[in-house]
């Protein structure tokens, strides 16, 4: 069987992952505040280097992400950059959905004496 071929409904294609080249953290102290959003443009052995804050990121994180992804070919090479740019719309759509979900009010919960959720 060739690597990556799918011979049965139970098999999966082979995938390879390279070390990360960037880490993007879309963190907020409150919904829509975008006050903690930052990125790590440098990665060494999978670990992020210094944080970089960009005011434009907080103003519209999804447009910022789309633009960033479309420009990655400058750092990763034309072929990989083109693939990332082609996937940018799907990546940003999924990110927008997750960010919207994270911005929804959390359900009320009961905590025990240690601060852990009960039940």
C-alpha positions as CSV (number, residue, x, y, z in Angstrom):
1,X,0.0,0.0,0.0
2,X,1.4,3.4,-0.9
3,X,1.9,5.9,1.8
4,X,-1.1,8.2,2.0
5,X,-3.4,6.0,-0.1
6,X,-6.8,5.1,1.2
7,X,-7.6,1.5,0.6
8,X,-10.5,1.1,3.1
9,X,-13.1,3.4,4.7
10,X,-11.1,2.9,8.0
11,X,-7.7,4.1,6.8
12,X,-6.5,7.7,7.0
13,X,-4.2,9.6,4.7
14,X,-0.7,10.1,5.9
15,X,-0.1,13.7,7.0
16,X,3.1,15.5,7.9
17,X,3.4,18.6,10.0
18,X,6.4,20.9,10.1
19,X,7.3,23.0,13.1
20,X,5.2,26.1,13.6
21,X,6.4,29.3,12.1
22,X,4.0,31.6,14.0
23,X,1.6,31.6,17.0
24,X,-1.4,33.8,17.1
25,X,-3.2,34.3,20.4
26,X,-6.7,35.9,20.1
27,X,-7.2,36.5,23.8
28,X,-9.6,38.9,25.5
29,X,-10.3,39.9,29.1
30,X,-13.9,40.5,28.1
31,X,-16.0,39.7,25.0
32,X,-15.1,42.1,22.1
33,X,-12.4,43.8,24.1
34,X,-9.5,42.4,22.0
35,X,-7.1,43.8,24.6
36,X,-4.8,40.8,24.9
37,X,-4.6,39.7,21.3
38,X,-1.0,39.3,20.1
39,X,1.1,37.1,18.0
40,X,4.6,35.5,18.2
41,X,6.1,36.0,14.7
42,X,9.2,33.9,15.7
43,X,9.2,30.3,16.8
44,X,12.3,28.2,17.8
45,X,11.9,24.5,18.1
46,X,8.1,24.9,18.4
47,X,8.4,27.4,21.2
48,X,7.1,31.0,20.7
49,X,9.5,33.9,20.9
50,X,8.5,37.4,22.1
51,X,5.0,38.7,21.9
52,X,4.1,41.3,19.3
53,X,1.1,43.5,19.7
54,X,-0.5,45.1,16.6
55,X,-3.2,47.7,17.1
56,X,-4.9,46.6,13.8
57,X,-5.2,43.1,15.2
58,X,-7.4,44.2,18.0
59,X,-9.5,46.5,15.8
60,X,-10.6,43.7,13.5
61,X,-8.9,40.3,14.3
62,X,-10.4,38.4,11.4
63,X,-9.4,40.9,8.7
64,X,-5.9,41.0,10.4
65,X,-5.6,37.3,10.3
66,X,-6.8,37.0,6.7
67,X,-4.3,39.7,5.6
68,X,-1.5,38.0,7.6
69,X,-2.1,34.6,6.0
70,X,-2.3,36.1,2.5
71,X,1.2,37.6,3.0
72,X,3.0,34.6,4.5
73,X,4.6,33.7,1.2
74,X,7.2,36.4,2.0
75,X,8.4,34.2,4.9
76,X,7.6,30.6,3.9
77,X,8.3,30.6,0.2
78,X,6.0,30.9,-2.8
79,X,4.6,27.3,-2.9
80,X,3.8,27.1,0.8
81,X,2.6,30.7,0.9
82,X,0.3,30.1,-2.0
83,X,-1.2,27.1,-0.3
84,X,-1.7,29.1,2.9
85,X,-3.3,32.0,0.9
86,X,-5.7,29.6,-0.8
87,X,-6.7,28.2,2.6
88,X,-7.0,31.7,4.2
89,X,-10.7,32.0,3.7
90,X,-11.5,28.7,5.4
91,X,-9.0,29.4,8.2
92,X,-10.5,32.9,8.9
93,X,-14.1,31.6,8.7
94,X,-13.4,28.9,11.2
95,X,-11.5,31.3,13.5
96,X,-14.4,33.8,13.3
97,X,-16.9,31.1,14.3
98,X,-14.7,30.0,17.2
99,X,-14.1,33.6,18.4
100,X,-17.8,34.3,18.3
101,X,-18.5,31.2,20.3
102,X,-15.8,32.2,22.8
103,X,-17.4,35.6,23.1
104,X,-20.8,34.2,24.2
105,X,-21.7,34.4,27.9
106,X,-20.6,31.4,29.8
107,X,-23.3,29.3,31.6
108,X,-23.7,29.8,35.4
109,X,-21.9,27.1,37.3
110,X,-21.3,26.2,40.9
111,X,-17.8,26.0,42.3
112,X,-16.5,24.0,45.2
113,X,-14.1,25.3,47.9
114,X,-11.1,24.8,45.5
115,X,-12.8,26.8,42.7
116,X,-13.5,23.7,40.6
117,X,-16.8,23.4,38.8
118,X,-19.2,21.0,40.6
119,X,-21.3,18.6,38.6
